[in-house]
Amino acid sequence: MTEEQKKVIIKSRNSGLGYGTIAKDMGLTKEAVTAFCRRNGLTGNMAEKAGAETGGQCKECGAALAQVEGMKTRVFCSAECRKKWWKEHPETLNKKAVYTHTCAGCGREFTAYGNSRRKYCSHACYIKDRFGGGGTDD
């Protein structure tokens, strides 16, 4: 790798380009670019780092954020802002693990997030089906 190629890689990484894009543009392998960047401290999400040099602003309230070197890039100024933003933007959640089932107790169709083996729509249906419904032990 020539000195000119190294300078171009450094400039490209600082402007936010990824390893693959740089490698494709320069005719190098992605592994060579990645190895060079690791040796020279150019790892991580450089696109975020390029925009976060000024600190950035809170996604919810717009307050100035102080970024700490060596830590994950902050997006929200507080837990309250984070919770409020996610509550107002549920469509941005990437829910891939939503499963549709038929309840073994009542026969209704229901959805469950993150559990592909669920059998009952509620605890009440489970108790009714498993124990024959709310009888007393006299």
DSSP file with accessible surface (Angstrom, degrees, kcal/mol):
  #  RESIDUE AA STRUCTURE BP1 BP2  ACC     N-H-->O    O-->H-N    N-H-->O    O-->H-N    TCO  KAPPA ALPHA  PHI   PSI    X-CA   Y-CA   Z-CA
    1    1 A M              0   0   89      0, 0.0     2,-0.1     0, 0.0    27,-0.0   0.000 360.0 360.0 360.0 128.7    0.0    0.0    0.0
    2    2 A T     >  -     0   0   81      1,-0.1     4,-2.1     4,-0.0     5,-0.1  -0.321 360.0-112.2 -80.8 165.9    1.5    3.3   -1.0
    3    3 A E  H  > S+     0   0  124      1,-0.2     4,-2.2     2,-0.2     5,-0.2   0.866 118.9  54.2 -64.3 -35.9    1.6    6.5    1.1
    4    4 A E  H  > S+     0   0  151      2,-0.2     4,-2.2     1,-0.2    -1,-0.2   0.913 107.4  49.9 -65.7 -41.6   -0.9    8.2   -1.2
    5    5 A Q  H  > S+     0   0   51      1,-0.2     4,-2.5     2,-0.2    -2,-0.2   0.904 109.3  52.6 -62.1 -40.1   -3.3    5.3   -0.7
    6    6 A K  H  X S+     0   0   61     -4,-2.1     4,-2.4     1,-0.2    -2,-0.2   0.918 109.0  49.2 -62.1 -42.5   -2.9    5.5    3.1
    7    7 A K  H  X S+     0   0  147     -4,-2.2     4,-2.5     1,-0.2    -1,-0.2   0.897 110.9  50.0 -63.7 -40.0   -3.7    9.3    3.0
    8    8 A V  H  X S+     0   0   61     -4,-2.2     4,-2.8     2,-0.2    -2,-0.2   0.911 110.2  50.5 -66.3 -39.8   -6.8    8.6    0.9
    9    9 A I  H  X S+     0   0    0     -4,-2.5     4,-2.8     2,-0.2     5,-0.2   0.940 111.4  47.9 -63.1 -45.9   -8.0    5.9    3.3
   10   10 A I  H  X S+     0   0   64     -4,-2.4     4,-2.3     1,-0.2    -2,-0.2   0.940 114.1  46.4 -61.2 -45.7   -7.5    8.2    6.3
   11   11 A K  H  X S+     0   0  163     -4,-2.5     4,-1.3     1,-0.2    -1,-0.2   0.920 113.7  48.8 -63.6 -42.4   -9.3   11.1    4.6
   12   12 A S  H  <>S+     0   0   22     -4,-2.8     5,-2.3     2,-0.2     4,-0.4   0.910 111.7  48.4 -65.1 -42.7  -12.2    8.8    3.5
   13   13 A R  H ><5S+     0   0    8     -4,-2.8     3,-1.3     1,-0.2    -1,-0.2   0.909 109.7  52.5 -65.0 -40.8  -12.6    7.2    7.0
   14   14 A N  H 3<5S+     0   0   80     -4,-2.3    -1,-0.2     1,-0.3    -2,-0.2   0.771 106.0  54.5 -67.7 -23.2  -12.7   10.7    8.6
   15   15 A S  T 3<5S-     0   0   81     -4,-1.3    -1,-0.3    -3,-0.2    -2,-0.2   0.505 126.8-100.0 -87.9  -3.4  -15.4   11.8    6.2
   16   16 A G  T < 5 +     0   0   19     -3,-1.3    31,-0.4    -4,-0.4    -3,-0.2   0.509  69.9 146.7 106.0   6.8  -17.5    8.8    7.3
   17   17 A L      < -     0   0   61     -5,-2.3    -1,-0.3    29,-0.1    29,-0.2  -0.447  42.7-121.8 -77.8 152.1  -17.0    6.1    4.5
   18   18 A G     >  -     0   0   30     -2,-0.1     4,-2.2     1,-0.1     5,-0.2  -0.364  24.0-104.9 -87.9 168.8  -17.0    2.4    5.3
   19   19 A Y  H  > S+     0   0   47      1,-0.2     4,-2.7     2,-0.2     5,-0.2   0.914 118.2  49.7 -59.0 -46.5  -14.3   -0.2    4.7
   20   20 A G  H  > S+     0   0   34      1,-0.2     4,-2.5     2,-0.2    -1,-0.2   0.900 110.5  49.1 -62.8 -42.6  -16.0   -1.8    1.8
   21   21 A T  H  > S+     0   0   69      2,-0.2     4,-2.4     1,-0.2    -1,-0.2   0.929 113.5  46.5 -63.9 -44.0  -16.7    1.5    0.0
   22   22 A I  H  X S+     0   0    0     -4,-2.2     4,-2.2     2,-0.2     6,-0.2   0.934 112.9  49.3 -63.6 -46.2  -13.1    2.6    0.4
   23   23 A A  H  X>S+     0   0    4     -4,-2.7     5,-1.9    -5,-0.2     4,-1.3   0.918 112.1  48.4 -60.8 -42.9  -11.8   -0.7   -0.8
   24   24 A K  H  <5S+     0   0  177     -4,-2.5     3,-0.3     1,-0.2    -1,-0.2   0.924 112.7  48.0 -64.2 -43.6  -14.0   -0.7   -3.8
   25   25 A D  H  <5S+     0   0  112     -4,-2.4    -1,-0.2     1,-0.2    -2,-0.2   0.839 119.1  39.0 -65.6 -34.3  -13.1    2.8   -4.8
   26   26 A M  H  <5S-     0   0   43     -4,-2.2    -1,-0.2    -5,-0.2    -2,-0.2   0.498 107.9-117.4 -97.1  -7.6   -9.3    2.2   -4.4
   27   27 A G  T  <5S+     0   0   70     -4,-1.3     2,-0.2    -3,-0.3    -3,-0.2   0.790  73.1 124.6  76.8  26.2   -9.2   -1.3   -5.9
   28   28 A L      < -     0   0   44     -5,-1.9    -1,-0.3    -6,-0.2     2,-0.2  -0.654  67.3 -94.6-108.6 170.5   -8.0   -2.9   -2.6
   29   29 A T     >  -     0   0   82     -2,-0.2     4,-1.9     1,-0.1     5,-0.2  -0.555  27.4-124.6 -82.7 152.5   -9.4   -5.7   -0.6
   30   30 A K  H  > S+     0   0  115      1,-0.2     4,-2.8     2,-0.2     5,-0.2   0.879 111.9  57.0 -62.2 -36.0  -11.7   -4.9    2.3
   31   31 A E  H  > S+     0   0  138      2,-0.2     4,-2.6     1,-0.2    -1,-0.2   0.885 104.8  50.8 -63.8 -38.2   -9.4   -6.8    4.6
   32   32 A A  H  > S+     0   0   33      2,-0.2     4,-2.3     1,-0.2    -1,-0.2   0.926 112.7  45.6 -66.3 -42.7   -6.4   -4.7    3.7
   33   33 A V  H  X S+     0   0    0     -4,-1.9     4,-2.5     2,-0.2    -2,-0.2   0.929 113.7  49.6 -65.8 -44.3   -8.4   -1.5    4.4
   34   34 A T  H  X S+     0   0   18     -4,-2.8     4,-2.4     1,-0.2    -2,-0.2   0.924 111.1  49.0 -60.2 -45.9   -9.8   -2.9    7.7
   35   35 A A  H  X S+     0   0   34     -4,-2.6     4,-2.2     2,-0.2    -1,-0.2   0.920 111.6  49.1 -62.3 -43.0   -6.3   -3.9    8.9
   36   36 A F  H  X S+     0   0    7     -4,-2.3     4,-1.3     1,-0.2    -1,-0.2   0.924 111.6  49.4 -61.5 -44.4   -4.8   -0.5    8.0
   37   37 A C  H  <>S+     0   0    0     -4,-2.5     5,-3.2     1,-0.2     6,-0.3   0.889 109.8  51.3 -65.3 -37.2   -7.7    1.2    9.9
   38   38 A R  H ><5S+     0   0  176     -4,-2.4     3,-1.0     1,-0.2    -1,-0.2   0.918 109.5  49.8 -64.5 -43.3   -7.2   -1.0   12.9
   39   39 A R  H 3<5S+     0   0  170     -4,-2.2    -1,-0.2     1,-0.2    -2,-0.2   0.783 116.8  42.0 -66.2 -24.7   -3.5   -0.2   13.1
   40   40 A N  T 3<5S-     0   0   83     -4,-1.3    -1,-0.2    -5,-0.2    -2,-0.2   0.198 114.8-106.9-112.1  15.9   -4.1    3.5   12.8
   41   41 A G  T < 5S+     0   0   59     -3,-1.0    -3,-0.2    -4,-0.3    -4,-0.1   0.835  79.1 128.0  67.8  35.5   -7.1    3.9   15.2
   42   42 A L      < +     0   0   15     -5,-3.2    -4,-0.2    -6,-0.1     4,-0.2  -0.069  37.4 121.1-112.2  32.8   -9.7    4.5   12.4
   43   43 A T        +     0   0   55     -6,-0.3     2,-0.1    -5,-0.2    -9,-0.0  -0.372  41.1  48.5 -91.3 173.2  -12.2    1.8   13.6
   44   44 A G  S    S-     0   0   44     -2,-0.1     2,-1.3     1,-0.1     3,-0.1  -0.387 106.1 -34.1  94.7-174.4  -15.8    2.1   14.6
   45   45 A N     >  -     0   0   85      1,-0.2     4,-2.0    -2,-0.1     3,-0.3  -0.677  57.4-178.9 -86.1  94.6  -18.7    3.9   13.0
   46   46 A M  H  > S+     0   0   16     -2,-1.3     4,-2.7     1,-0.2    -1,-0.2   0.781  76.2  63.0 -70.0 -25.5  -16.9    6.8   11.4
   47   47 A A  H  > S+     0   0   56    -31,-0.4     4,-1.4     2,-0.2    -1,-0.2   0.931 108.2  42.6 -65.0 -42.4  -20.2    8.3   10.0
   48   48 A E  H  > S+     0   0  104     -3,-0.3     4,-1.5     1,-0.2    -2,-0.2   0.915 114.6  50.7 -66.9 -42.3  -21.5    8.8   13.5
   49   49 A K  H  X S+     0   0   96     -4,-2.0     4,-0.6     1,-0.2    -2,-0.2   0.884 106.2  55.3 -64.4 -37.2  -18.1   10.0   14.8
   50   50 A A  H  < S+     0   0   36     -4,-2.7     3,-0.4     1,-0.2    -1,-0.2   0.897 114.7  39.5 -63.7 -37.3  -17.9   12.6   11.9
   51   51 A G  H  < S+     0   0   53     -4,-1.4     3,-0.4     1,-0.2    -1,-0.2   0.683 113.4  56.3 -83.5 -17.5  -21.3   14.0   12.9
   52   52 A A  H >< S+     0   0   17     -4,-1.5     3,-1.3     1,-0.2    -1,-0.2   0.432  74.3  96.0 -97.1   1.7  -20.7   13.8   16.7
   53   53 A E  T 3< S+     0   0  154     -4,-0.6    -1,-0.2    -3,-0.4    -2,-0.1   0.860  88.4  48.0 -61.0 -32.3  -17.5   15.8   16.8
   54   54 A T  T 3  S-     0   0  132     -3,-0.4    -1,-0.3    -4,-0.2    -2,-0.1   0.577 120.8-110.1 -82.7  -8.4  -19.5   18.8   17.8
   55   55 A G    <   -     0   0    7     -3,-1.3    19,-0.1    11,-0.1    -2,-0.1  -0.180  46.9-134.7 106.2 -38.7  -21.4   16.8   20.4
   56   56 A G        -     0   0   29     -5,-0.1     9,-2.2     8,-0.1     2,-0.3  -0.236  20.0 -80.2  82.8-175.8  -24.7   16.8   18.6
   57   57 A Q  B     -A   64   0A 146      7,-0.2     7,-0.2    17,-0.1     6,-0.1  -0.943  42.1 -93.9-129.4 152.8  -28.2   17.4   19.9
   58   58 A C     >  -     0   0    6      5,-2.5     4,-1.1    -2,-0.3    18,-0.2  -0.393  29.5-136.0 -62.2 134.8  -30.7   15.4   21.8
   59   59 A K  T  4 S+     0   0  115     16,-1.9    -1,-0.1     1,-0.1    17,-0.1   0.801  99.7  37.2 -63.3 -29.8  -33.2   13.7   19.5
   60   60 A E  T  4 S+     0   0   45     15,-0.2    -1,-0.1     3,-0.1    16,-0.1   0.936 133.3  13.0 -89.7 -57.3  -36.1   14.6   21.7
   61   61 A C  T  4 S-     0   0   75      2,-0.1    -2,-0.1     0, 0.0    15,-0.1   0.598  90.2-122.6-104.1 -12.7  -35.5   18.1   23.1
   62   62 A G     <  +     0   0   32     -4,-1.1    -3,-0.1     1,-0.2     3,-0.1   0.558  54.6 154.7  83.9   7.4  -32.6   19.4   21.1
   63   63 A A        -     0   0   42     -6,-0.1    -5,-2.5     1,-0.1    -1,-0.2  -0.344  52.8 -96.0 -67.4 150.0  -30.4   20.1   24.1
   64   64 A A  B     -A   57   0A  90     -7,-0.2     2,-0.4     1,-0.0    -7,-0.2  -0.418  39.5-144.6 -67.7 139.5  -26.6   20.1   23.4
   65   65 A L        -     0   0   14     -9,-2.2     2,-0.7    -2,-0.1    12,-0.1  -0.885   3.6-144.3-109.6 139.4  -24.9   16.7   24.1
   66   66 A A        -     0   0   71     -2,-0.4     2,-0.3    11,-0.1   -11,-0.1  -0.902  19.7-149.3-101.1 114.9  -21.4   16.3   25.6
   67   67 A Q        -     0   0   55     -2,-0.7     2,-0.5   -15,-0.2     6,-0.1  -0.675   5.2-141.9 -86.2 139.8  -19.8   13.3   24.0
   68   68 A V    >   -     0   0   84     -2,-0.3     3,-1.7     4,-0.3     2,-0.0  -0.881  22.9-114.9-104.3 127.3  -17.3   11.3   26.1
   69   69 A E  T 3  S+     0   0  188     -2,-0.5     3,-0.1     1,-0.3    -1,-0.0  -0.325  99.1  18.1 -60.6 133.2  -14.2    9.9   24.3
   70   70 A G  T 3  S+     0   0   78      1,-0.3     2,-0.3    -2,-0.0    -1,-0.3   0.473 107.3  98.8  85.8   1.0  -14.1    6.1   24.3
   71   71 A M  S <  S-     0   0  132     -3,-1.7    -1,-0.3     1,-0.1     3,-0.1  -0.792  85.7 -78.9-116.5 165.0  -17.8    5.7   25.1
   72   72 A K        -     0   0  193     -2,-0.3    -4,-0.3     1,-0.1     2,-0.2  -0.270  59.0 -95.4 -59.3 142.6  -20.9    5.0   22.9
   73   73 A T        -     0   0   38     -6,-0.1     2,-0.2     1,-0.1    -1,-0.1  -0.417  41.0-126.7 -64.3 127.8  -22.2    8.1   21.1
   74   74 A R        +     0   0  106     -2,-0.2     3,-0.1     1,-0.1    -1,-0.1  -0.537  31.9 172.6 -77.7 143.0  -25.0    9.7   23.0
   75   75 A V        +     0   0   62      1,-0.2   -16,-1.9    -2,-0.2     2,-0.3   0.625  67.0  42.9-118.1 -30.6  -28.3   10.4   21.3
   76   76 A F        -     0   0   27    -18,-0.2    -1,-0.2   -17,-0.1     3,-0.1  -0.896  67.5-140.4-120.8 151.3  -30.5   11.5   24.2
   77   77 A C  S    S+     0   0   41     -2,-0.3     2,-0.3     1,-0.1    -1,-0.1   0.748  84.0   3.6 -82.0 -22.5  -29.7   13.9   27.0
   78   78 A S  S  > S-     0   0   40      1,-0.1     4,-2.0     0, 0.0    -1,-0.1  -0.968  73.4-104.3-154.8 168.0  -31.5   11.9   29.6
   79   79 A A  H  > S+     0   0   39     -2,-0.3     4,-2.8     1,-0.2     5,-0.2   0.855 118.9  57.7 -65.2 -34.7  -33.5    8.7   30.3
   80   80 A E  H  > S+     0   0  138      1,-0.2     4,-2.5     2,-0.2    -1,-0.2   0.927 107.6  45.8 -62.8 -44.4  -36.7   10.7   30.3
   81   81 A C  H  > S+     0   0   17      2,-0.2     4,-2.6     1,-0.2    -1,-0.2   0.906 112.8  51.2 -64.6 -41.1  -36.0   12.1   26.8
   82   82 A R  H  X S+     0   0  109     -4,-2.0     4,-2.4     2,-0.2     5,-0.2   0.954 112.9  44.4 -60.9 -49.0  -35.1    8.6   25.5
   83   83 A K  H  X S+     0   0  129     -4,-2.8     4,-2.1     1,-0.2    -2,-0.2   0.914 114.1  49.8 -63.2 -42.7  -38.3    7.0   26.9
   84   84 A K  H  X S+     0   0  111     -4,-2.5     4,-2.0    -5,-0.2    -1,-0.2   0.928 111.3  48.9 -62.5 -44.9  -40.5    9.8   25.6
   85   85 A W  H  X S+     0   0   30     -4,-2.6     4,-1.1     1,-0.2    -2,-0.2   0.939 112.8  46.3 -62.4 -46.7  -38.9    9.6   22.1
   86   86 A W  H  < S+     0   0   96     -4,-2.4    -1,-0.2     1,-0.2    -2,-0.2   0.855 111.0  53.3 -67.1 -32.4  -39.4    5.8   21.9
   87   87 A K  H  < S+     0   0  179     -4,-2.1    -1,-0.2    -5,-0.2    -2,-0.2   0.881 112.8  44.2 -67.8 -36.2  -42.9    6.1   23.2
   88   88 A E  H  < S+     0   0  101     -4,-2.0    -1,-0.2     1,-0.2    -2,-0.2   0.630 118.2  44.8 -81.9 -15.5  -43.8    8.6   20.5
   89   89 A H    ><  +     0   0   52     -4,-1.1     3,-1.4    -5,-0.2     4,-0.3  -0.395  59.9 145.4-126.0  58.1  -42.0    6.7   17.7
   90   90 A P  G >   +     0   0   77      0, 0.0     3,-1.4     0, 0.0    -1,-0.1   0.774  66.2  71.6 -68.3 -20.9  -43.0    3.0   18.0
   91   91 A E  G 3  S+     0   0  133      1,-0.3    -2,-0.1    -3,-0.1    -3,-0.0   0.729  88.4  62.6 -67.9 -18.8  -42.9    2.5   14.2
   92   92 A T  G <  S+     0   0   67     -3,-1.4    -1,-0.3    -6,-0.1     2,-0.2   0.620  78.3 105.6 -82.6 -11.1  -39.1    2.8   14.3
   93   93 A L  S <  S-     0   0   87     -3,-1.4     2,-1.1    -4,-0.3    -7,-0.0  -0.477  70.2-138.2 -67.1 138.7  -38.8   -0.4   16.4
   94   94 A N        +     0   0  118     -2,-0.2     2,-1.2     3,-0.0     3,-0.2  -0.716  26.6 179.1-101.1  82.9  -37.6   -3.3   14.4
   95   95 A K        +     0   0  118     -2,-1.1     3,-0.3     1,-0.2    -2,-0.0  -0.698  16.6 154.0 -90.5  94.3  -39.8   -6.1   15.7
   96   96 A K        +     0   0  170     -2,-1.2     2,-0.7     1,-0.2    -1,-0.2   0.712  61.0  67.9 -89.9 -23.2  -38.8   -9.1   13.8
   97   97 A A        +     0   0   27     -3,-0.2    17,-3.6     2,-0.0     2,-0.6  -0.314  61.7 134.0-100.3  52.5  -39.9  -11.7   16.4
   98   98 A V  E     -B  113   0B  72     -2,-0.7     2,-0.4    -3,-0.3    15,-0.2  -0.897  34.3-170.2-101.5 121.9  -43.7  -11.3   16.3
   99   99 A Y  E     -B  112   0B  93     13,-3.0    13,-2.6    -2,-0.6     2,-0.5  -0.892  15.6-142.5-115.9 143.6  -45.4  -14.7   16.2
  100  100 A T  E     +B  111   0B  85     -2,-0.4     2,-0.3    11,-0.2    11,-0.2  -0.893  28.8 170.0-105.7 130.9  -49.0  -15.6   15.6
  101  101 A H  E     -B  110   0B  31      9,-3.2     9,-2.7    -2,-0.5     2,-0.5  -0.879  33.8-123.7-132.8 166.3  -50.5  -18.4   17.6
  102  102 A T  E     -B  109   0B  90     -2,-0.3     7,-0.2     7,-0.2     2,-0.1  -0.966  37.9-115.1-111.9 127.9  -53.9  -20.0   18.3
  103  103 A C     >  -     0   0    4      5,-3.2     4,-1.2    -2,-0.5    17,-0.2  -0.390  13.1-149.9 -66.0 130.2  -54.7  -20.3   22.1
  104  104 A A  T  4 S+     0   0   59     15,-2.5    -1,-0.2    -2,-0.1    16,-0.1   0.690  94.9  46.7 -72.6 -17.5  -55.0  -23.9   23.3
  105  105 A G  T  4 S+     0   0   35     14,-0.3    -1,-0.1     3,-0.1    15,-0.1   0.934 130.7  10.0 -89.9 -55.8  -57.5  -22.8   25.9
  106  106 A C  T  4 S-     0   0   60      2,-0.1    -2,-0.1     0, 0.0     3,-0.1   0.598  90.6-124.8-105.8 -14.2  -60.0  -20.5   24.2
  107  107 A G     <  +     0   0   47     -4,-1.2     2,-0.1     1,-0.3    -3,-0.1   0.464  61.5 138.8  85.0   0.3  -59.1  -21.1   20.5
  108  108 A R        -     0   0  157     -6,-0.1    -5,-3.2     1,-0.1     2,-0.3  -0.455  55.9-115.7 -76.9 153.3  -58.6  -17.4   19.7
  109  109 A E  E     +B  102   0B 148     -7,-0.2     2,-0.3    -2,-0.1    -7,-0.2  -0.697  42.8 167.3 -87.3 139.0  -55.7  -16.2   17.6
  110  110 A F  E     -B  101   0B  27     -9,-2.7    -9,-3.2    -2,-0.3     2,-0.3  -0.947  28.7-125.2-146.6 163.1  -53.1  -14.0   19.3
  111  111 A T  E     -B  100   0B  93     -2,-0.3     2,-0.4   -11,-0.2   -11,-0.2  -0.881  17.8-167.3-113.0 148.7  -49.7  -12.6   18.7
  112  112 A A  E     -B   99   0B   4    -13,-2.6   -13,-3.0    -2,-0.3     2,-0.6  -1.000  16.0-137.1-134.5 134.2  -46.6  -12.9   21.0
  113  113 A Y  E    S-B   98   0B 140     -2,-0.4   -15,-0.2   -15,-0.2     3,-0.0  -0.813  83.6  -5.7 -93.8 121.9  -43.4  -11.0   20.7
  114  114 A G  S    S+     0   0   53    -17,-3.6     2,-0.5    -2,-0.6    -1,-0.2   0.453 108.6  95.2  83.6   0.9  -40.2  -13.0   21.2
  115  115 A N    >   +     0   0   72    -18,-0.3     3,-0.7    -3,-0.2   -16,-0.1  -0.868  40.1 175.0-129.3 103.8  -41.8  -16.3   22.1
  116  116 A S  T 3  S+     0   0   70     -2,-0.5    -1,-0.1     1,-0.2   -16,-0.0   0.587  80.0  52.3 -83.4  -8.4  -42.3  -18.8   19.3
  117  117 A R  T 3  S+     0   0  207    -16,-0.0    -1,-0.2   -18,-0.0     2,-0.1   0.214  73.1 135.0-113.2  15.0  -43.5  -21.6   21.5
  118  118 A R    <   -     0   0   97     -3,-0.7     3,-0.1     1,-0.1    -6,-0.1  -0.377  27.6-178.7 -68.4 142.9  -46.3  -19.9   23.4
  119  119 A K        +     0   0  141      1,-0.2   -15,-2.5   -18,-0.1     2,-0.4   0.675  58.3  52.5-113.8 -27.9  -49.6  -21.8   23.8
  120  120 A Y        -     0   0   44    -17,-0.2    -1,-0.2   -16,-0.1   -17,-0.1  -0.908  62.6-143.2-119.8 149.1  -52.0  -19.6   25.7
  121  121 A C  S    S+     0   0   26     -2,-0.4     2,-0.3     1,-0.1    -1,-0.1   0.740  85.7   2.1 -79.8 -21.8  -53.1  -16.1   25.1
  122  122 A S  S  > S-     0   0   45      1,-0.1     4,-1.7     0, 0.0    -1,-0.1  -0.975  73.1-104.9-155.6 169.0  -53.3  -15.3   28.9
  123  123 A H  H  > S+     0   0  136     -2,-0.3     4,-2.6     1,-0.2     5,-0.2   0.880 118.2  58.5 -67.0 -35.3  -52.6  -16.8   32.3
  124  124 A A  H  > S+     0   0   71      1,-0.2     4,-2.5     2,-0.2    -1,-0.2   0.905 105.5  48.5 -62.2 -42.2  -56.4  -17.2   32.8
  125  125 A C  H  > S+     0   0   16      2,-0.2     4,-2.5     1,-0.2     5,-0.3   0.889 110.5  52.2 -65.1 -38.0  -56.7  -19.4   29.7
  126  126 A Y  H  X S+     0   0   81     -4,-1.7     4,-2.9     2,-0.2     5,-0.3   0.952 111.7  45.3 -61.6 -48.7  -53.7  -21.5   30.9
  127  127 A I  H  X S+     0   0   53     -4,-2.6     4,-2.7     1,-0.2     6,-0.9   0.927 114.4  48.9 -62.8 -44.0  -55.3  -22.1   34.4
  128  128 A K  H  X S+     0   0  148     -4,-2.5     4,-1.0    -5,-0.2     5,-0.3   0.928 117.7  39.9 -63.1 -45.5  -58.7  -22.9   32.9
  129  129 A D  H  < S+     0   0   81     -4,-2.5    -2,-0.2    -5,-0.2    -1,-0.2   0.908 121.5  41.9 -71.7 -40.6  -57.3  -25.4   30.3
  130  130 A R  H  < S+     0   0  154     -4,-2.9    -2,-0.2    -5,-0.3    -3,-0.2   0.894 129.2  23.8 -76.1 -41.4  -54.7  -26.9   32.7
  131  131 A F  H  < S-     0   0  130     -4,-2.7     4,-0.3    -5,-0.3    -1,-0.2   0.279 108.9-103.9-114.3   8.9  -56.8  -27.3   35.8
  132  132 A G  S  < S-     0   0   67     -4,-1.0    -4,-0.2    -5,-0.2    -3,-0.2   0.721  73.1 -62.7  79.5  17.7  -60.3  -27.3   34.5
  133  133 A G  S    S-     0   0   27     -6,-0.9     2,-1.4    -5,-0.3    -5,-0.1   0.661  89.2 -35.5  79.1 125.5  -61.2  -23.7   35.5
  134  134 A G  S    S+     0   0   77      1,-0.1    -1,-0.1     0, 0.0    -2,-0.1   0.269  74.5 159.1   4.3  36.1  -61.3  -22.1   38.9
  135  135 A G        -     0   0   64     -2,-1.4     2,-0.3    -4,-0.3    -2,-0.1  -0.306  38.3-116.1 -71.0 161.0  -62.7  -25.0   41.1
  136  136 A T        -     0   0  112      1,-0.0     2,-1.1    -2,-0.0    -1,-0.1  -0.714  11.8-126.7 -98.7 153.5  -62.1  -24.9   44.8
  137  137 A D              0   0  168     -2,-0.3    -1,-0.0     0, 0.0    -2,-0.0  -0.694 360.0 360.0 -97.6  81.8  -60.1  -27.4   46.9
  138  138 A D              0   0  180     -2,-1.1    -2,-0.0     0, 0.0     0, 0.0  -0.662 360.0 360.0-100.6 360.0  -62.6  -28.4   49.5
